[in-house]
Amino acid sequence: MQSCEISSDSTDDPLSSGTRPQPRIVVIGAGLAGLAATKFLLKNGFTDVTVLEAADHIGGRVNSIQHGKATLELGATWIHGANGNPVYHLAEDNGLLEDTTDGERSVGRISLYAKNGVAHYQTNAGKRIPKDLVEEFSDLYNQVYELTQEFFQNGKPVCAESQNSVGIFTRDVVRKRIMLDPDDSDSTKKLKLSMLQQYLKVESCESSSPSMDEVSLSEFGEWTEIPGAHYVIPGGFMKIVELLATEIPSSTICLNKPVRCIHWNYSANRQEQKTNENNHNHDNPRCRQYDHRGQPVYVECEDEEWIAADHVIVTASLGLLKQNHEAMFSPSLPEDKVLAIEKLGISTTDKIFLEFAQPFWSPECNSIQFVWEDEAQLEQPVYPEDLWYKKICSFDVLYPPERYGYMLSGWICGQEALHMERCDDETVAEICTELLRRFTGNPDIPKPRRILRSSWGSNPYIRGSYSFTRVGSSGGDFERLSMPLPYTDSTKAPPLQVLFAGEATHRKYYSTTHGALLSGQREATRLIELYQDLHDTTKPNV
């Protein structure tokens, strides 16, 4: 997978009449979207396909780490829903779910690592909140959560843009209901208000948003849940990546191949580009004779190699596009696509795995939830860098212990996750141990014997975990991001030069692995339909 050889024996225009050569397709990114697109193209008769992956491994935001008998997921963890979910069907058809336990399967709305057992809600005073009080508050919160779905589903108007926020709406409604409850004491009300802040931290981790105050209320209900249970793959989500890559020749995938710039509409901008080539590439041995077939797109790689293409499928994350789109496309992206990139949201959700020699938690405990009583009356808490740990919302117990040992998985998101990423392992382990001692009231909890954590925010090729509808954005922005370039053929430019895939290009399933996979198949289908008369069938071969 290290070298990248592109055939260049044809001088015919791939869109001309008569005998046509295979169109040359470059896929940028070997995550689920890129691999799904590549597999779909190869299965439908395309042979000149090259995948450029910046990292030294395939998988993108899937990163399964083997740890003894267990597989720990630093990235994608859950298959969300079954019926009609292509990721579920891949897993089920290939026996990946045979060893899934009840603790790795959940029905209904999940909360990170939902499983059998009891969540222990602990205060920073080291006290456990009674189970009946937790259940009472949870019922209230879930009632208000259902209300947040109605703004999109029923077209309810939102009073003002500043109030078009899931966080603001939820906090206001829940607080009012708590304060108006005549049966609760002041201390009970304070506990419930503190739990509200903790629930919103959990919700932020699930949405991969800095806070729920940034998540659009009017668009929140558009995200579509596939019916059925949610599953963890015991052997690791990487098994799905491997299944997609199975039928892709290793020579097709070029690792350690970051892209600097995609030069599209090349013929239309030939004079401007020619000056640039002469200045920078004329004597470069890695610069191919790339004008041999008049391709409309040229991919300039960081190693100075230029690769000609008829079509490029870009599967870069929204985080990377936010940071690099100006330098990454020449000419620049259309204004409406830039606005979509800027308006949509993406943040970082990180995991912190702590392994212990023995459990300090009771057998029925499935998670330890951190409730800060001093945050009861705050609006959205904002923490200075040295207090980043206050954004850790919980530690979940990984189950079963026969597979995972005695392992906790902590969750943190937003800017605080980036602060955590900049700390060394020893510092994070010490801080997490102190938190666990403080909230459980057990000063004898030992330091973990091992720590493992993700760092999606500082990953230079990812820059975040997954997308969300930020206040001011809409589902239409996902669709605008997905539209191929150029938009029209009014200039007689070759069609479908640059196509876009990835979870942030799927209007209904953004933020999910099945959204990423389906988006890759969607863009491959565009090309299959464009060239369908090259093949024996008029319908894509699924």
Buried (B, 14 or more C-beta within 10 A) or exposed (E): BEEBEBEEEBEEBBEEEEEBBBBBBBBBBBBBBBBBBBBBBBBBBBEBBBBBBBBEBBBBBBBBBEBEEBBBBBBBBBBBBBEEBBBBBBBBEBEBBEEBBEBBBBEEEBBBBBBEBEBBBBBBEEBBBEEEBBEBBBEBBEEBBEBBBEBBEEEEEBEEEEEBBBBBBBBEBBBEBBEEBEEBEEEBBBBBBBBBBBBBBBBBBBBBBBBBBBBBBBBBBBBEEBEBBBBBBBBBBBBBBBBBBEEBEEEBBBBBBBBBBBBBBBEBBEEEBEEBBEEEBEEEEEBBEBBEBBBBBBBBBEEEBBBBBBBBBBBBBBBBBBBBBEEBBBBEBBEBBBBBBBBBBBBBBBBBBBBBEEBBBEEEBBBBBBBBBBBBEEEBBEBEEEEBBBBBBBBBBBBBBEBBBBBBBBBBBBBBBBBBBEBEEEEBBBBBBBBBBBBBEEEEBEBBEBBBBBBBBEBEBBBBBBBBBBBBBBBBBBEBBBBBBBEEEEEEBBBBBBBBBBBBBBBBBBBBBBBBBBBBBBBBBBBBEBBBEBBEEEEBEE
